[in-house]
Structures are given as structure tokens and as C-alpha cells.
Amino acid sequence: MTVLELKKSIHAKIDNLDDPAYLEALESMIDQRQKDEVIEISEKHMASIEQGMRDMKNGDFLTMEQLEKRYEKWLKD
């Protein structure tokens, strides 16, 4: 059975269900599956994340207050 055929079969069975508890259980299973999806991060983005983590560890970052002061200065210039 192809994926499309399987989907059609499942849709037909769901359309004939009248048990709210069963339908809620199916919905919960589908929602959980969507939450478990893995998001792949490209090597380029992963390298940027790792660099940012190293920067933070080494204290190479601005606090929000420092950033706001810089932003105010940029607006004045």
C-alpha cells in the first residue's frame, strides 16, 4: 500500500468514527508526533551557534543595558 493509499484509508476510517474519546486520542497522537520532529541545523548555522556559545563563555557579549546605550548613541549620531 502506498503512502497516499494509506492516508486515504485512514481518512475514510476517521470520517466514520463517532467516538469523541477515540478521536481525541488520535489527535493527541498526531500532535505528539509533530512535537517530536527533528529540526536539522546546517553545519554553517551550527558553527555560528558554537561560536556564540564560546563568546558567551569568554565574556565576549553585551548586556541589554550596554546594547541600549549603544543604540541610543547610534540614534543620536
C-alpha positions as CSV (number, residue, x, y, z in Angstrom):
1,M,0.0,0.0,0.0
2,T,1.4,3.4,-1.0
3,V,1.5,6.3,1.4
4,L,-1.3,8.0,-0.5
5,E,-3.5,4.9,-0.3
6,L,-2.8,4.5,3.4
7,K,-3.7,8.2,4.0
8,K,-7.0,7.8,2.1
9,S,-7.8,4.6,4.1
10,I,-7.1,6.3,7.4
11,H,-9.2,9.4,6.4
12,A,-12.1,7.2,5.5
13,K,-11.9,5.4,8.8
14,I,-11.7,8.6,10.7
15,D,-14.7,10.0,8.8
16,N,-16.8,7.1,10.1
17,L,-15.7,7.4,13.7
18,D,-18.2,8.9,16.1
19,D,-16.4,8.2,19.4
20,P,-15.1,11.5,20.8
21,A,-12.6,9.8,23.1
22,Y,-11.1,7.8,20.3
23,L,-10.9,10.9,18.1
24,E,-9.2,12.9,20.9
25,A,-6.7,10.1,21.4
26,L,-5.9,10.1,17.7
27,E,-5.5,13.9,17.7
28,S,-3.2,13.6,20.7
29,M,-1.0,11.0,19.0
30,I,-0.8,13.2,15.9
31,D,0.0,16.3,17.9
32,Q,2.7,14.4,19.8
33,R,4.3,13.2,16.6
34,Q,4.5,16.8,15.3
35,K,6.3,17.9,18.5
36,D,8.8,15.1,18.2
37,E,10.0,16.2,14.7
38,V,13.7,16.7,14.5
39,I,15.0,20.0,13.1
40,E,18.2,19.7,11.3
41,I,20.7,22.6,11.6
42,S,23.2,23.2,8.8
43,E,26.9,23.0,9.6
44,K,27.2,26.7,8.9
45,H,24.5,27.6,11.4
46,M,25.8,25.1,13.9
47,A,29.3,26.7,13.7
48,S,27.7,30.1,14.4
49,I,25.8,28.7,17.4
50,E,29.0,27.1,18.7
51,Q,31.0,30.4,18.2
52,G,28.3,32.3,20.1
53,M,28.5,29.8,23.0
54,R,32.3,30.3,23.1
55,D,31.9,34.0,23.0
56,M,29.4,33.9,26.0
57,K,31.7,31.6,27.9
58,N,34.6,34.0,27.4
59,G,32.5,37.0,28.4
60,D,32.5,38.4,24.9
61,F,29.0,39.8,24.8
62,L,26.9,42.9,25.6
63,T,24.3,43.1,28.3
64,M,20.9,44.5,27.3
65,E,21.8,47.7,29.1
66,Q,25.0,48.1,27.1
67,L,23.2,47.4,23.9
68,E,20.5,50.0,24.7
69,K,23.2,52.6,25.4
70,R,24.9,51.9,22.1
71,Y,21.6,52.0,20.3
72,E,20.8,55.4,21.8
73,K,24.2,56.7,20.8
74,W,23.7,55.4,17.2
75,L,20.3,57.2,17.0
76,K,21.9,60.5,18.1
77,D,24.7,60.3,15.6
